[in-house]
Amino acid sequence: MKILKYSMILIAAGSMFTACNKQLDLKNPQAIGNDLAFATDANVKQVLVGAYDALSSGNLYGGNIQIFGDLMAASGELNWTGTFNTYREVYGNSILTTNPIILNMWASGYSTINIANNVIANVNKVNAADRNKVKGEALFIRGAVLFELTRFFAKAYNDGNPATNPGVIVRTTPTTGFSDVDFPARNTVAECYTQILADLNEAVSLLPNKNGVYANKVAAATILARVHLQMGNYAAARDAANTGLTAAAGNFSTVGTYAAAFNTSAYTSEDVFSIVVNDQDGTNNCHTFYSVPPFGGRDGDIVILQAHLNLYPAVDQRKALFYDFAGDWRSGKWRDVFKNVKVIRLAELYLIRAECNQRLSTTVGDTPLNDINRLRTRAGAPTFVTVTLADILLERRLELAHEGFRIHDAKRLGETVNGRPAFDNRAVFPIPFREMNTNPNLVQNPGYTN
């Protein structure tokens, strides 16, 4: 979520260097030392705003996480027609280790984690009344970003042995200066998920049910449910989704029409967590690359193909949201300029709870039939009399289309994408060349050369 820019300097530049000649031992007059940056309640809260600002980068939840999740599994339903070869490499599963947008995701992710770590390390400076909320927000940010980095840069949890497969680097202590720089090896996938679960479980326990445009209990429970779903732990995913829906009662609700959930400049009742964008601040790369010039977009780089449209019932309002421009179909979710990026919508929790209840033959919170029909009624699609797992998975695919879920669902479900198994090495990002070149303890992912 893009708030106001806050250029808090987290590295105490004045203390990083020493020299024998005191005339050269000069401090940067523009640097803010950690003793000042984290001296007060207000300062720590400003650094937390900086963590949200970093999270809202176009390299993360400002669009690329969503775009990459769908481009990687286009499978004849999407086409990249843009001129940016960096995105074409993602679309074609032919990524070079020097691809700058892949590096930017990695670098932005760890920068965001580092800011969150600084907040957590200094949370004792926060007023007691707000301490739990501030820590919960920082844990939510750290856990969510580590989850995204693990999903993109490591094998899926169900692909081989997570206890031995290399994940990404788990960072839980802040880097405040050059003296803190180290060169760690990659943690295992299992270790990454252990840290993600710890962060999100604690965030759920600390956050309020509603928290303005900041992270809340429902948001943390949703990401937690995503994690358990990715791991194939359906009971835990069901319970996390139900926890989120319980906390959402009286605070969030699905909007009246599907179209009303998108292209909004203010939070709707369905927005559990969004990136705020306006004409002064904020990034919405989904709009940039999905939309077209009449609506302020680039060139309509991502085209929706007929194979995807054929998945919808003819009367489905979700199908009606697509629009034609220059003879190609476009996603109406990201049509208008200066509109928010939807990261978590309440609808997702109903889908997770329905899928897990169906798999487990349970009815925790509600029946799968009721949860799915709630969304189909809103979409104007025919309701089910009985529902199957295949029905629920298709409903998830239609409801969350082009919001970044496709490659991750294909991996957890063991599907084929782009004519290859979703577990193919090319469906995992390479560790960026710069990181491999800097850190001798990193190992590259299979299928890539340094």
Secondary structure in CASP SS format (residue, H / E / C, confidence):
PFRMAT SS
TARGET T0000
AUTHOR 0000-0000-0000
METHOD secondary structure of the structure
MODEL  1
M C 1.00
K C 1.00
I C 1.00
L C 1.00
K C 1.00
Y C 1.00
S C 1.00
M C 1.00
I C 1.00
L C 1.00
I C 1.00
A C 1.00
A H 1.00
G H 1.00
S H 1.00
M C 1.00
F C 1.00
T C 1.00
A C 1.00
C C 1.00
N C 1.00
K H 1.00
Q H 1.00
L H 1.00
D C 1.00
L C 1.00
K C 1.00
N C 1.00
P C 1.00
Q C 1.00
A C 1.00
I C 1.00
G C 1.00
N H 1.00
D H 1.00
L H 1.00
A H 1.00
F C 1.00
A C 1.00
T C 1.00
D H 1.00
A H 1.00
N H 1.00
V H 1.00
K H 1.00
Q H 1.00
V H 1.00
L H 1.00
V H 1.00
G H 1.00
A H 1.00
Y H 1.00
D H 1.00
A H 1.00
L H 1.00
S C 1.00
S C 1.00
G C 1.00
N C 1.00
L C 1.00
Y C 1.00
G C 1.00
G C 1.00
N H 1.00
I H 1.00
Q H 1.00
I H 1.00
F H 1.00
G H 1.00
D H 1.00
L H 1.00
M C 1.00
A C 1.00
A C 1.00
S C 1.00
G C 1.00
E C 1.00
L E 1.00
N E 1.00
W E 1.00
T C 1.00
G C 1.00
T C 1.00
F C 1.00
N H 1.00
T H 1.00
Y H 1.00
R H 1.00
E H 1.00
V H 1.00
Y H 1.00
G C 1.00
N C 1.00
S C 1.00
I C 1.00
L C 1.00
T C 1.00
T C 1.00
N C 1.00
P H 1.00
I H 1.00
I H 1.00
L H 1.00
N H 1.00
M H 1.00
W H 1.00
A H 1.00
S H 1.00
G H 1.00
Y H 1.00
S H 1.00
T H 1.00
I H 1.00
N H 1.00
I H 1.00
A H 1.00
N H 1.00
N H 1.00
V H 1.00
I H 1.00
A H 1.00
N C 1.00
V H 1.00
N H 1.00
K H 1.00
V C 1.00
N C 1.00
A H 1.00
A H 1.00
D H 1.00
R H 1.00
N H 1.00
K H 1.00
V H 1.00
K H 1.00
G H 1.00
E H 1.00
A H 1.00
L H 1.00
F H 1.00
I H 1.00
R H 1.00
G H 1.00
A H 1.00
V H 1.00
L H 1.00
F H 1.00
E H 1.00
L H 1.00
T H 1.00
R H 1.00
F H 1.00
F H 1.00
A C 1.00
K C 1.00
A C 1.00
Y C 1.00
N C 1.00
D C 1.00
G C 1.00
N C 1.00
P C 1.00
A C 1.00
T C 1.00
N C 1.00
P E 1.00
G C 1.00
V C 1.00
I C 1.00
V C 1.00
R C 1.00
T C 1.00
T C 1.00
P C 1.00
T C 1.00
T C 1.00
G C 1.00
F H 1.00
S H 1.00
D H 1.00
V C 1.00
D C 1.00
F C 1.00
P C 1.00
A C 1.00
R C 1.00
N C 1.00
T E 1.00
V H 1.00
A H 1.00
E H 1.00
C H 1.00
Y H 1.00
T H 1.00
Q H 1.00
I H 1.00
L H 1.00
A H 1.00
D H 1.00
L H 1.00
N H 1.00
E H 1.00
A H 1.00
V H 1.00
S H 1.00
L H 1.00
L C 1.00
P C 1.00
N C 1.00
K C 1.00
N C 1.00
G C 1.00
V C 1.00
Y C 1.00
A C 1.00
N C 1.00
K H 1.00
V H 1.00
A H 1.00
A H 1.00
A H 1.00
T H 1.00
I H 1.00
L H 1.00
A H 1.00
R H 1.00
V H 1.00
H H 1.00
L H 1.00
Q H 1.00
M H 1.00
G C 1.00
N C 1.00
Y H 1.00
A H 1.00
A H 1.00
A H 1.00
R H 1.00
D H 1.00
A H 1.00
A H 1.00
N H 1.00
T H 1.00
G H 1.00
L H 1.00
T H 1.00
A H 1.00
A H 1.00
A C 1.00
G C 1.00
N C 1.00
F C 1.00
S C 1.00
T C 1.00
V C 1.00
G C 1.00
T C 1.00
Y C 1.00
A H 1.00
A H 1.00
A H 1.00
F C 1.00
N C 1.00
T C 1.00
S C 1.00
A C 1.00
Y C 1.00
T C 1.00
S C 1.00
E C 1.00
D E 1.00
V E 1.00
F E 1.00
S E 1.00
I E 1.00
V C 1.00
V C 1.00
N C 1.00
D C 1.00
Q C 1.00
D C 1.00
G C 1.00
T C 1.00
N C 1.00
N H 1.00
C H 1.00
H H 1.00
T H 1.00
F H 1.00
Y H 1.00
S C 1.00
V C 1.00
P H 1.00
P H 1.00
F H 1.00
G C 1.00
G C 1.00
R C 1.00
D C 1.00
G C 1.00
D C 1.00
I E 1.00
V E 1.00
I E 1.00
L C 1.00
Q H 1.00
A H 1.00
H H 1.00
L H 1.00
N C 1.00
L C 1.00
Y C 1.00
P C 1.00
A C 1.00
V C 1.00
D C 1.00
Q H 1.00
R H 1.00
K H 1.00
A H 1.00
L C 1.00
F C 1.00
Y E 1.00
D E 1.00
F E 1.00
A C 1.00
G C 1.00
D E 1.00
W E 1.00
R E 1.00
S C 1.00
G H 1.00
K H 1.00
W H 1.00
R C 1.00
D C 1.00
V C 1.00
F C 1.00
K C 1.00
N C 1.00
V E 1.00
K E 1.00
V E 1.00
I E 1.00
R E 1.00
L H 1.00
A H 1.00
E H 1.00
L H 1.00
Y H 1.00
L H 1.00
I H 1.00
R H 1.00
A H 1.00
E H 1.00
C H 1.00
N H 1.00
Q H 1.00
R H 1.00
L H 1.00
S C 1.00
T C 1.00
T C 1.00
V C 1.00
G C 1.00
D C 1.00
T C 1.00
P H 1.00
L H 1.00
N H 1.00
D H 1.00
I H 1.00
N H 1.00
R H 1.00
L H 1.00
R H 1.00
T H 1.00
R H 1.00
A H 1.00
G C 1.00
A C 1.00
P C 1.00
T C 1.00
F C 1.00
V C 1.00
T C 1.00
V C 1.00
T C 1.00
L H 1.00
A H 1.00
D H 1.00
I H 1.00
L H 1.00
L H 1.00
E H 1.00
R H 1.00
R H 1.00
L H 1.00
E H 1.00
L C 1.00
A C 1.00
H C 1.00
E C 1.00
G C 1.00
F C 1.00
R H 1.00
I H 1.00
H H 1.00
D H 1.00
A H 1.00
K H 1.00
R H 1.00
L H 1.00
G C 1.00
E C 1.00
T E 1.00
V E 1.00
N C 1.00
G C 1.00
R E 1.00
P E 1.00
A C 1.00
F C 1.00
D C 1.00
N H 1.00
R H 1.00
A H 1.00
V C 1.00
F C 1.00
P C 1.00
I C 1.00
P C 1.00
F H 1.00
R H 1.00
E H 1.00
M H 1.00
N H 1.00
T H 1.00
N C 1.00
P C 1.00
N C 1.00
L C 1.00
V C 1.00
Q C 1.00
N C 1.00
P C 1.00
G C 1.00
Y C 1.00
T C 1.00
N C 1.00
END
